[in-house]
Amino acid sequence: MPRILHCDGCQRSSIIRDEMIGRKIQCNCGRVQALSDTAPYTLAPAGWLDSWGMLGSSIALLLVSLLVGGSVAAWVVLDRENTESEPVAVVPERTMPTTAKEKEPPEEKNEEKERPQAEPKAPEGAKPSEPPVLRTSEPIPARAYSEKELYKRLLPSVVLIYHYDQKYRYTGSGSVIHRGRRLIITNQHVVQRTVENARGKPVGHQTVARVEVLFPQRGEGGELITDKKYYEALMEKHEGKKARVLPGTSEDPDLAVIQLEDELPQDTVALKLAPQPAGAGEKVVLVGNSGLSSGSFGIAPGMVKTRVPNVVIEDYVWKKTWCLENHIPSFHGDSGSPVVNYRGQMVGVHFGGHPKSQVLKYAADH
């Protein structure tokens, strides 16, 4: 067991192994004295003193290992660089150079190649380039629908407009253009009544203050009701929704806007206006309530013949407004019907036809 040696000089105690009995030991203070066999024992294990020596040896071994390992790693890196650089000198067309000097030329070449693409120079006097979506004068077209699909999409937007006086019932068509404000567009002559003199002869027309509106009706099974007599019965009972004619109607474009006083049906959809006028040769459809047909809310396809600034009939300017001459089959009662392109966008409002032609019709494009 280890013993305790008390220094007579500095009065410090040191733990000395038992094998040192009889030997002279020098303290840290410089005093030398012998360890006698009468020195007291300590309870510290015998291997405790050896652990300090082993710890020192372990630290020394670790330092040596780090030095040796670092040298080996440095040698391996240097050897790898030397071995990889050899093929580069033999094969100059290699695309993966390894040294820093060999990497610089490709980077310079890449910059020279990319520089014209990043900073293109436009010729003097040329207009600046536009974004890709604005390079064409025409807007990006929406999806084109078939006539059957168009009919289903337009039906919730089309209405039957009517009003009475003491002698006549006046009917026409219209379309919802604003759901929140409950606005419907139609023709001016649809919301007018005939003015007669004392002899009962028509002498003019007068715009009424209020009209009634019927939306497409469906049966108990959800099927669309198109029977004209069904809607005539509803008109006789005045079961349509009440609407007032807004001021500002114009005779030249033959347009009028009415506002419902009641709520719109839940499935009502406001028609979207086309972003640009329709052109010659463009296919269009009309959904309205023809007076000669046995049904209501029918569809008729056609084509735009041309777009003109005025409607002239035998040197008489009938309408001073831009309109679409078209070949859509239509009759009395279709006045005010929306004329829609095959993308479901309204391009005009039908207002009549040439008195001497059964195929030449007009739609206001105001």
C-alpha positions in Angstrom: 0.0 0.0 0.0 1.3 3.5 -0.6 2.5 5.6 2.3 2.3 9.3 3.2 5.5 11.3 3.5 5.3 14.6 5.4 7.9 17.2 4.4 9.7 18.8 7.4 10.3 21.9 5.4 7.0 22.9 3.6 4.8 20.6 5.8 3.3 19.2 2.6 2.2 15.5 2.4 3.0 13.3 -0.6 1.9 9.8 -1.5 4.8 7.6 -2.1 4.8 4.0 -3.3 5.8 1.3 -0.7 8.8 0.2 -2.8 10.5 3.6 -2.1 11.1 2.8 1.7 14.7 3.5 2.7 15.3 5.8 -0.3 15.9 9.5 -0.2 13.1 11.6 -1.8 13.4 15.3 -2.7 10.3 17.4 -2.1 9.1 20.2 -4.4 10.5 22.7 -2.0 14.0 21.2 -2.4 14.3 19.4 1.0 15.6 15.8 0.8 14.6 13.2 3.4 14.3 9.4 3.6 11.1 7.4 3.6 11.0 5.2 6.6 9.0 2.1 7.2 7.2 3.9 10.0 5.4 6.3 7.5 1.7 5.9 7.7 -0.3 4.0 5.1 -3.1 5.5 2.9 -6.3 3.8 1.7 -5.7 4.8 -2.0 -5.4 1.7 -4.2 -1.9 0.7 -5.2 -2.7 1.3 -8.9 -3.7 4.9 -8.3 -0.2 6.2 -8.6 0.4 4.1 -11.7 -2.7 5.7 -13.4 -1.0 9.1 -13.5 1.9 7.6 -15.3 -0.4 5.7 -17.7 -2.3 8.9 -18.3 0.8 10.7 -19.2 1.9 7.9 -21.5 -1.5 7.9 -23.2 -1.4 11.6 -23.9 2.1 11.3 -25.3 1.0 8.4 -27.5 -2.0 10.4 -28.7 0.2 13.3 -29.7 2.5 11.0 -31.6 -0.4 9.4 -33.4 -1.8 12.8 -34.5 1.5 13.9 -35.8 2.0 10.6 -37.7 -1.6 10.5 -39.0 -1.4 14.1 -40.2 1.8 13.4 -42.0 0.2 10.3 -43.7 -2.9 12.3 -44.7 -0.8 15.1 -46.2 1.2 12.5 -48.1 -1.9 10.9 -49.5 -3.4 14.2 -50.7 -0.1 15.2 -52.3 0.2 11.8 -53.9 -3.4 12.0 -55.2 -2.9 15.5 -56.7 0.2 14.3 -58.4 -1.4 11.2 -59.8 -4.5 13.1 -61.1 -2.5 15.8 -62.7 -0.6 13.4 -64.9 -3.5 12.5 -67.3 -4.2 16.2 -67.8 -0.8 16.7 -69.3 -1.1 13.7 -71.5 -4.8 14.3 -72.6 -5.3 18.0 -72.9 -9.0 17.7 -74.1 -10.1 16.3 -70.7 -13.2 18.2 -69.6 -12.6 17.8 -65.8 -9.3 19.6 -64.9 -8.2 19.4 -61.3 -5.7 22.2 -60.7 -6.8 25.8 -60.1 -4.9 27.0 -63.1 -6.7 24.6 -65.4 -10.1 25.6 -64.0 -9.8 29.3 -64.9 -10.0 29.0 -68.7 -13.3 27.1 -68.8 -14.9 29.7 -66.4 -13.8 32.5 -68.7 -15.2 30.8 -71.7 -18.5 30.2 -70.0 -18.8 33.9 -69.1 -18.0 34.8 -72.7 -20.8 32.5 -73.9 -23.4 33.6 -71.4 -22.6 37.3 -71.7 -24.5 37.8 -75.0 -27.6 36.0 -73.6 -27.7 37.9 -70.4 -27.3 41.3 -72.0 -28.6 41.3 -75.6 -28.1 44.5 -77.5 -31.1 45.8 -79.4 -30.4 47.7 -82.7 -30.6 51.5 -82.5 -34.1 52.9 -82.9 -35.8 49.5 -82.2 -38.6 49.3 -79.7 -37.9 47.6 -76.3 -38.9 44.0 -76.1 -42.2 43.2 -74.6 -43.1 40.4 -72.2 -44.1 37.2 -74.0 -47.8 37.5 -73.1 -47.9 40.9 -74.7 -46.2 40.1 -78.0 -49.5 39.5 -79.7 -52.2 42.0 -80.2 -54.9 39.4 -79.5 -55.6 38.3 -75.9 -55.1 34.7 -74.8 -58.3 33.0 -75.9 -60.5 31.1 -73.4 -61.7 27.6 -74.1 -64.0 27.3 -77.0 -67.3 25.5 -76.3 -69.7 23.6 -78.4 -73.2 24.9 -79.0 -74.6 22.5 -76.5 -72.1 23.6 -73.8 -72.8 27.2 -74.6 -76.5 26.8 -74.2 -76.1 25.3 -70.7 -73.7 28.1 -69.7 -75.8 31.0 -71.1 -79.2 29.8 -70.0 -78.9 31.0 -66.3 -78.0 34.5 -67.7 -80.9 35.0 -70.2 -84.3 36.4 -69.2 -87.7 37.1 -70.8 -88.9 40.7 -70.4 -92.5 41.8 -70.8 -94.9 44.6 -69.9 -98.5 45.6 -70.7 -100.6 48.6 -71.6 -104.3 48.8 -72.1 -104.2 47.2 -75.5 -100.9 45.3 -76.1 -98.3 43.1 -74.4 -94.7 43.8 -75.3 -92.1 41.1 -75.0 -88.3 40.8 -75.5 -85.2 39.3 -74.1 -82.2 40.4 -72.0 -79.2 39.1 -70.1 -77.8 39.6 -66.6 -74.6 41.7 -66.7 -74.1 42.3 -63.0 -75.3 39.9 -60.3 -74.5 42.1 -57.2 -76.5 45.1 -58.6 -79.1 42.9 -60.3 -78.6 44.6 -63.7 -80.0 43.4 -67.0 -79.2 44.8 -70.4 -81.7 44.8 -73.3 -82.9 47.0 -76.1 -84.5 50.4 -75.6 -87.5 49.5 -77.8 -88.2 46.4 -75.6 -89.0 48.7 -72.6 -91.1 51.1 -74.7 -94.8 51.2 -75.4 -96.7 52.5 -78.5 -98.2 56.0 -78.2 -101.5 56.5 -80.2 -103.5 59.5 -81.0 -107.2 60.0 -80.4 -108.0 58.0 -83.5 -105.9 55.1 -82.3 -103.2 55.6 -84.8 -99.6 55.0 -83.6 -97.7 58.2 -83.5 -94.6 57.3 -81.5 -93.1 55.4 -78.6 -92.6 56.0 -74.9 -90.2 54.4 -72.4 -92.0 52.8 -69.5 -90.9 53.0 -65.9 -91.2 49.4 -64.9 -91.2 45.9 -66.5 -91.5 42.3 -65.4 -88.8 39.6 -65.8 -89.1 35.8 -66.1 -86.1 33.5 -65.7 -85.9 30.0 -67.2 -88.2 27.6 -65.2 -87.6 24.0 -64.4 -90.1 21.2 -63.7 -90.2 18.9 -60.6 -87.6 16.6 -62.1 -85.2 19.5 -62.8 -85.9 19.5 -66.6 -85.9 22.8 -68.4 -89.4 24.1 -69.3 -89.4 25.5 -72.9 -93.2 25.5 -73.6 -94.1 28.9 -74.8 -97.7 28.6 -73.4 -96.3 27.9 -69.9 -94.5 31.3 -69.9 -97.5 33.1 -71.4 -99.6 31.8 -68.5 -97.1 33.2 -66.1 -97.1 36.6 -67.8 -100.9 36.7 -67.7 -100.7 36.2 -63.9 -97.9 38.8 -63.6 -95.7 36.3 -61.8 -92.5 37.8 -63.1 -90.0 39.6 -61.0 -90.5 43.4 -60.9 -87.8 45.6 -62.4 -87.4 49.3 -63.0 -85.9 50.9 -66.1 -82.8 53.0 -65.3 -82.5 56.4 -66.8 -79.9 56.9 -69.6 -81.4 54.7 -72.3 -80.3 55.7 -75.8 -82.1 55.4 -79.1 -79.0 55.2 -81.3 -77.4 52.1 -79.9 -80.9 50.9 -78.9 -79.7 49.8 -75.5 -81.4 50.0 -72.0 -80.5 48.7 -68.6 -83.1 47.6 -66.0 -82.6 46.7 -62.4 -84.5 44.0 -60.5 -86.3 45.0 -57.4 -86.4 41.4 -56.2 -83.5 39.0 -55.6 -82.0 37.0 -58.4 -82.4 33.2 -58.6 -79.4 31.4 -56.9 -78.1 29.9 -60.1 -78.1 33.2 -62.0 -74.7 34.0 -63.7 -73.7 37.4 -65.0 -72.4 37.3 -68.6 -68.8 38.4 -69.2 -68.0 40.9 -71.9 -65.5 40.1 -74.6 -62.2 41.9 -74.3 -62.3 43.0 -77.9 -65.0 43.4 -80.7 -65.9 40.4 -82.8 -64.6 40.2 -86.3 -65.8 39.1 -89.7 -66.1 35.3 -89.9 -66.3 34.8 -86.2 -68.9 32.3 -85.1 -71.5 33.5 -82.6 -74.8 32.3 -81.0 -77.9 33.9 -79.7 -80.1 32.8 -76.8 -83.5 34.4 -76.7 -87.3 34.2 -76.9 -88.4 34.2 -80.5 -92.0 35.4 -81.0 -92.6 33.0 -83.9 -91.2 29.9 -82.2 -93.4 27.6 -80.2 -90.7 27.5 -77.4 -88.9 29.9 -75.2 -85.2 30.3 -74.4 -83.9 28.8 -77.6 -80.5 29.0 -79.1 -79.5 30.0 -82.7 -76.0 29.9 -84.1 -74.6 32.2 -86.8 -71.6 34.1 -88.0 -70.5 37.7 -88.0 -70.6 39.2 -91.6 -68.8 42.4 -90.8 -68.6 45.2 -88.3 -69.9 48.6 -89.4 -70.1 52.1 -87.7 -73.7 52.8 -88.8 -76.7 50.9 -90.0 -77.8 52.4 -93.3 -81.0 51.2 -95.0 -81.6 52.7 -98.5 -79.6 55.9 -97.8 -81.3 56.3 -94.4 -79.1 56.0 -91.3 -81.2 53.8 -89.1 -78.7 53.5 -86.2 -75.7 55.7 -85.5 -73.7 53.1 -83.6 -71.1 50.4 -84.1 -72.9 47.1 -84.8 -72.2 43.6 -86.0 -74.0 42.5 -89.2 -74.6 38.8 -88.8 -76.5 35.8 -90.1 -78.2 34.6 -86.9 -81.8 33.4 -87.4 -83.9 35.7 -85.2 -87.4 37.1 -85.0 -89.6 39.4 -83.0 -89.0 38.6 -79.3 -85.3 38.0 -79.7 -84.7 41.7 -79.4 -82.3 42.3 -76.4 -80.8 38.8 -76.6 -77.1 38.4 -76.0 -74.9 37.6 -78.9 -72.0 35.5 -77.6 -68.8 34.1 -79.1 -67.8 30.5 -78.6 -65.8 31.3 -75.6 -68.9 32.4 -73.7 -68.2 36.1 -73.9 -70.9 38.6 -75.0 -69.9 40.6 -78.1 -73.2 42.3 -78.8 -76.9 42.8 -78.1 -79.3 41.8 -80.9 -81.8 44.6 -81.9 -83.3 43.7 -85.3 -82.8 42.9 -88.9 -82.9 44.4 -92.4 -86.6 44.9 -93.5 -85.9 43.4 -96.9 -83.8 40.5 -95.9 -84.5 37.4 -93.8 -80.8 36.7 -93.1 -79.2 40.0 -92.4 -79.4 40.8 -88.7 -77.9 43.4 -86.4 -76.4 43.4 -82.9 -75.3 46.6 -81.1 -71.6 46.6 -80.4 -71.4 49.8 -78.3 
